């Protein structure tokens, strides 16, 4: 179990060493960070072969009836997720050595990566809600720092603030859900909560509200509708950050958390229905938005949103009753299985996009690329493998995991239809991207000057491409999910889904082959359903409106009438009295005489 603590704490030591000691030595900082990631990955290989259980439990804080513990929990789910975090993290670190080679903030960047690895490992290994929430917030801080790495760019600074603030909205709900559970059960540990729910009965409405609030945390972190708006803007960060945070780990934290609390979803069927439908809506809307984007990283960002929607939808079916029994762990396993395979091929696609951007002198517009398969064959082939896996073509990993997700929805026709439409759109927009970027002729000087990236950047692409091929086979996942615990589609569903994927690829290729711009432009999709504009409207009405009202009250009432008004009154009275103290002797004598006359007159009146 000490291995788990080393995996958790070593990246923190690396980050502290860089920031407090060697930050002025950029190359050494990078190597320290990469070495820590490499050691963590090697230790993970040992961890996944060991036994499970709880490690190192000790009381951190005890207040009244609340006892907060620091403890690590090792389960099959934990092993699968920590492998994803450490493997993808290591490959991103290696890729970054080339991508960030000449960056002025290189040491700060690698310190941020190590801090993120520490934070994400804490979420995965935590055995209770309190510890998970602490690391949940640390991941938010880490993503803020990495998204805003190029803070000199206003767009990057704004994107990091947007990601941080939007996630705080979801995290407020997450905290409220944890407090509701603790108030109802007196427990916050995952094992203790599971055992308590098995032996005691609680108010169903309370459990539903608690689970909905906890789901808010996943809505923020996994960028589900309506808190999805931060993820596309987060593409302003360095591309390796997009691969690590926004493809394989941070955004997957919400799905991982939901899978970990499957027992709560089973006990809260109303919340489970909310989770299903939010996931399905996100999957469909994000896929539609991806079809009209021209920034290569934003296409992949919306694709990530869509696939996360698939996972969330599947996990929501854990509370779905079929033949009188909850689908339960089988549904959540399907969502986590897709998370596992998706981590490989989406990290591959993001790093592949990073290689393309690097080769094209940091050009991100796909309509200024073209013909790159001849100039960058390794990058292009690995990218196409990732695309095929994402489209769900057999026998690649995405085929098996997407089929598992769709198998869960077979008992709900509306969501099955949504999933099938999303599958077609996924294949379509990825075919569009590949056709424009890799085939045809170069559309700009940057594309004509492109060349294959260095070996240090190609090697992670090849390794991830291998993972995209084999991750869906039993020998690659059976050590943390038993095949019997996964749903299997029946009938013609796998064949139908394959046909849908092929149809999407062919349609995307035929529509965009040899084109200089999109043949079909749907403005509502280009503008992303105007959701960002709607949020800006709300900000203007409520935040700016209240601010203007407060400004008016301050200037007119407080500052104008009370503060400045009283000052003017004092000054006016002072001016009046100053006239009586002019220093003229004759005037003083005259006023003295007038005063005496007035006093005599008043005395006369008083005496009758």
N, C-alpha and C positions, 0 to 999 in steps of 0.2 A: 504493500500500500504506500510505502515511502516513494515509490516510483511516481505515483499520482501527484504527490506534493511537489516533487521535482519538476514534473511537467507543468504544474501550475505556477510555480514561483520562479523558475529559471528565466522566462522572458521578462519578468519584473526586474530581476537582477540585471539583465542585459540593458533594459531601458534606463535604469538608474545609473548604471556605469557610463552609458553614453552621455546622458544629460548632466551628470554631476562630475564626470571625470575626463572623458576623451572626446567631447563634442567638437573640439577644434580639429581633430584628426578624422576627417570624413571617411576615408577608406577603412581605417581601423574600426570605426563605429559600425560601418556596414558589415564587416567580417564578424564582429562580435554578435551582431543581431542574427546574421545568417547561421553562425555556429550554434547559437541557442535554439534556433528553429530546427536545425538538423539533429541536435541532441534530443530535443523533445520528440521528434518523429521516431527516432530509433528507440527511445524509451516507450513510446506508444506501441510499437510492435511487440515489446515485451508485456505491456499492460494488457493487450487484448487477448493474450494467451493465458493470463492468470485467472484466479478465482474472483468472484464478485464480493460485494459486501460494503460495509461502511468503514471509513478510514479516518483516524485522528480527530474524533469528535471531542471538542472542548467548548465550554461555555464562554462566549464572548461578552454577553451582556444579559443581566437578569433584572427585570423591572416588574414588580408585582407578580402577576401570573404569567408574564411573557418571558420566555427564556430563549435567547438567540444563540445558536450554536454555529461554530465553524466545523464543518464535517464534509467529507467527500463520499460520494456514492458511486460505486462501480456496478453497472448493469450492462446487458447487451446493447441497450439503446445508447448508453454512455460510450461504450467502446466504438460503436459505429460513428458517432458524431465526433469523438476526439480524434479518430483517424482522419476524418475529413478535414478537421481544423488544422492538424499538424502537417498532413501531407500537402494540402493546398497551400497552407501557410509557407511551408518550406519552398515549394515551387515558385510562389510569388516572390519570396525573398531572393531566390536565385535570378529570376527574370528581372527583378528590380536592379540587380547589380549592373545589368546592361542598360536598362531603360533610364535609370536615374544616374548614370555614370558621371555626367557633367553638371548635375543639379547643384545649385548653390546651397540648398538646404538639405543636403544628402544625410548628414548625421541626424538632424531633426526628424527627417522622414523615417529612417530606420528605427529611431527611438519610438516613434509613433507606431510602427508596425509591431515592435516587441510589446509595447503597452497594450495594443489591441489583442495580441496573442494571449497575454496574461488575462485580460478581461474576458475574452471568449472562452478560454479554458475554464475560468471560474463558473460561468453559466453552465457549462456542460457537466462539470464535476460536482456542483452544489447538490446537497441532499435536502435542502429546505428552501422555502420561498424567500426568507429574509436574506440568506446568503446569495441566492439567485438574483434578487432585486438589486443588491449592492453591485454585483458584477454587471447586471443589466444596465445600470446607470454609467458604470465605467466604460462599457462598450459605446454608449452614447457619446461620452467625452472623447474617446479614441477616434470615433468616426468623425466627430466635429474637427479634430485636429488634422486628420488625414485628408478629409474632403477639402478643407481650407488650407492645404499645404502651400499652394501658390496664392497666398492671401493678398499679394500685390494686385492680382486680378480682382476687380470688383465682383465679377460673376461668381468666382470661387468663394469669396468671403460671404456673399449673399447666400450661396448654396449651402455652406456649412451652417450658417445661422438658421436657415429654413429647416434643414435636417434636424438640428438640435431642438428647435421649438416644436415642430410637428410631433417628434417623438415624445416630448414631454407631455403632450396632450394624452397620448395613449398610455404613457407611464403613470399618469395620475389615476386613470381607471384601474390599471394593474395594481397599484398600491391600495386603492379602495377595495378591490376584490380580495386581496390578501388579508386586509383588516376585517372584512366581513367573514371570511372563513375562520380566522382566529377567534372572532367574537362568538361565532356559532359553535365551533368545535373545541376551542382551546388549543389547537394544534396548528403548526405551520410546516412541519416536516412531511415530506412526501409519503414515506412509509407509514408514519403515524396517522396521517389523514386517511390513507387508504384503509388501514385497519379500523379506524373510527367509523368510517362510512359503512363498513361491512357489518358492524355490530350494533350501530345506533341508527335511529331514524330522525331525520331533520326536516324542517319545513321546506317543501319542494321549491316554493317561490324564492326563498332565501338562497338556496343552492343555485337556482337559475340566475338570479341577479349577481351572485358572487362570481359565477363562471362567465357571465357576460362582461363583467368588469375586468376579470383576468384576461379575457379575450381581447379587450381594448389594448393591452400591452402588445399582444401579437399583431393587432391591426396596425399599430405604429411601427414596430420593429420589422415586421414582414411586409410592410407597405401595402396593406389592403385598403380597398375603397372604404371610407372616403379620405383616409390619411396616406394615400399613395403618392401624393404630389411631390414629396421630398426626393424620392429615389431617382427620377430622371434628371433632376437638377444636380444631384450628387455626382453626375458624370463629369463635373468640372474638376474633380480630383484627378491625380495621376491614374492612368489606366490599370496598373497593377493593384491599386487600391480598389478599383471597381471590381476586379476579379476576386479579391480576397473578401471584401466587406459586402459587396452588393451582388454577389453571385453564389458564393458557397458557404458563408459563415454568418455574418451579422443578420442578414435578412432571413436566414434559415433558423435563427434563434427562436423566433415566434412559433414556427412549426414544431421545432424540437420541444419547446415548453408545452405546447398543446398535447404533443404525443406523450410527454412525461406525465401529464395529468389526465390521461384518458379516463381514469376512474371517476373523475369529476364530471367529465362530459357525459358518461353513461348515466350518472345520477341527475343530470340536468338536461332533459330532452328539449326543452324550449331553447335553451342556450345552444344546444347542438344544432337545432334547426337554423338559428341565426348564423352560426359558424358555416354551415353548409352553403347557405345562400349568399353570404358575403363573399366566400371563396369563389363560388360560381360566377357571381357578378364581376368580381375582379378579373378572373380568367378571361371572360369574354370581352369586357371593355378594354383591357390592356392589349389584348391581341388585335382588336380593331384599331387602336391608336398606333400600334407598331407598323401597320400596313402603309402609313403615310409619312413616316419620319424619314429624314435624310441624313441625320447624324448617326454614324455607325454605332457609337456607344449608346445612344438613346434608343435605337432599335433593340439592342440587347437588353437595355434596362427595362423597356416595356415587356419584352419577352420574359424577363425574370419575374416581373409582376404577374404575368399571366400564369407561369408555371407555379409560382407560389400560391396563386389562387386554386390551382388544381390540388395542391397538397392540403391546403386548408379545407377545401371542400371534402376531400377524402377523410380527413381527421374528424370533421363534423359528423360523418356517418357513424362514428363510434356510439352515438346516442340514438341511432336510427333503429327502430323496432322492425324486425322481419320475422314473421311467423311467431310473434310474441316474445322474441328474444333480441336483446341489443346486439348489433353487429360487433361492437366493442373493439378489442385489441386488433382484430383483423383489419378493420378500417384504418385505424391509426398506423398500423404497420405499413399499409399501402402508401399512406402519405409520407411516412418516413423513408420508405424504400425509394420513392421518387425523389425525395430530398437528397438521398445518398448518390443516386446515379446522376441527378441534375448537377450536383456539385462538380463532378468531373467534366461533363461536356459544356457546362456554362462557364466554368473557369477557363476551359480551353478556348471557348469563343471570345471571352473578354481578353485573354492574353493574346490570342490571334489578332483581335482588333487592335490591341496595343502594338503588335509587331507591324501591322499595316500602317498605323498612324506614324510610328517611328520611321518607317521606310519612306513614307510620303511627306516627310518634313512636317509632321504634326498636323496634317490635313485630316479632317474628320467627316467631311461631306462626301457621301458615297458617289454623288454625281460628278465629283472631280477625281474619281479613280477610274479603274477599268484596265483589263488586260493583265492583271497582276499575277495570274497563274503562271505566266511565262517567266516573270521576273522573280517571283517568290514561290517556287514550287512546293517547298516543305511547309511553309506557312499556309499556302492555299489548300493543300491536300489535308492537313490536319484540321483546318477550319471546316472543310467540307465534311469530314468525318463527324465533327461536332454538330454540324447542321443536320446531318442524317440522323444522328442520335436524338437530337431535339425534336425532329419531325416524327420520331417513333418508327423508323424503318427497321425491320428485322435484319440481322440478329443483334443489333446494337443495344446498348443498355437501356436507352430511352424507350425502346419497344416493350421491354418486359415491365418496366415500372409504370409506364403510362397505361398499359393494359391492366395492371393491378388496380390503378386508380379508377379506371373506367369500369372494371368488374364490380367495384363497390357501388357504383351508381346504377347498376343494371335494374335495381328495384325501384328506381325513381326516374321515370321516363323524361320529365322536363329537364332534370339535371344531366341525364345521359345525352340528350340532344344538345344542351349547352356545351358539354364536353366534346362532342363530335364536331360541332361548328368551330370550337376553339382549336381543335386538332388540325382542321383544314386551314384555318387562318395562320397557325404556327408554321406549317409547311410552306404556305404561300409567302409570308413576309421574309422568311429565311431564304427561300429560293430567289426572291426579288433582290435581297441583299447580295447574295453570292453571284447572281447573274450580272449585276451592275459593277461590282467590285472586281471580280476575278476574270470575267470573260469580256469579249468585245475588244474595243480599242481604248487606249489611254485617253482620258478627257482633259488632262492638265499636264503641265510641265512636271509637277511633283510626282505624278503617277509614272511619267516616262523615265524619271530619274530614280525610281525605286529599285531596291535590290534586296536580296535575302538578308535577314537580320543575323547578328553574330550567333555563334554556337550556344553561348550562354543563355540566349533568349529562345533558340530553337529547341534545346533539350527539354525544357518544361512542356513545350507544346507536344512533343512526341510522347512523353510520359503520360500526359493528360489524355491524349488521343487513344493510347492503349487502355487507360481507365474507362474512357467513353465506350470502348468496344466490349470490355470484359466485365464491367461492374454489375451488369444485370444477370450474370450467370451465378449459379448456386455456390460455386466454390469461392466467389468473391464477396458474397454477403451472408452465406449460411452460418458463419461464426457468430453473427449477432442477431439475425432473424431466421428462425426455422422456416423452411419453405412451406411447411404445413400451416404456418401462421399468416401466410399471405393469401389474399383472395385470388382466384383464378377465373378469368372470363370463360364463359361457356358459349356454346353454339358458334355462330359465325362472326362474333364480335371482333376477334383479332384480325380476321381477314378483312372485315369491313373497315376497321381502323387503318390497316395498311393501305387499302385502296384510297381512303380519304387522304392519307399522307402523300401518296404518289400523285393524286389528283392536284393537291395543293402545290407540290413542287413543279409539276408540268405547267400548271396555270401561271405560276409566278415567272417561270422561264419564258414562256411564249409571250406573255404580256410585256416583258421588259427587255427582251433580246434586241440589241441594237438601238435602244431608245436613248434619247438625251434628257428626257424628263418623264415623269409619271404620266402614263396615258390616261389615267383616271385620277382626278383630284377631288377629294371630298373634304370641303373646308372644315366641317365639324370634326373630322378626324385629325386633320392637320392641326387644328386648335385644341385638340385633346378634350373634346366635348365642352369646352369653355369652362372647365372646372376651376382652373387657376384664376381665370377672370372673375368667376363667381366669388371665390375666396377674397380676391382683391376688393371686390364690391362690398363684401361684408366688412372687411377691414376699414374701408373708407366710411361706410355708414356708421358702424358701431365704434371702432377705435378712433378714427379721425373725427367722426361726428362728436363723440364725447369729449375728445381733446379740444375741439373748437368751442364747444359749450363751456368747458372748464376755463378756457382762455378768455372767453367773453365775460364770464362771471368774475374772473380774477381782475381783468382790466377795467370793467365798468363798475362792478359793485365793490370788490375788496380793494383793489388798487385805486380805482377812480374815485369812489365815494367815501369809503371808510378811511383808507390810508392817506391818499392825496387830499381828499375833501377836508379831513380834520386838520391836515397841515395848512391848507389854504385858509381855513377859519382862524387858526392860531396866528398866521401871518397877518390876516386882515385886522384882527383885534389888536395885534401888536402895532400895526401901522397907525391905527386910531389913537392908541394910547401914547405912541411916540410923539404925536402932534401936541400932546399935553406937556411934554417934557422937552420943549425946544430950546430952553436956556435964556429966553427973553424975560428980563426982570419986570418990565411994565405989564406984560401979559400975565406973569405969575401973580402980581399984585392985584390986577383986575379980577383974575379968577378967584383969588383969596377973598376979595370983597364980595364977589357974587356968592361964594360959598357961605360967608357970614350972613348975608341977607337971607339965603335959603334956610339956614339953620334957625335964625330968629323967626322967620315966617312959620316954620314947622312947630317951633316951641309955642308960638302964639296960638296956633290952631289946637295944639294939644291941651293948652290951659283953658281953652274955651272962649 
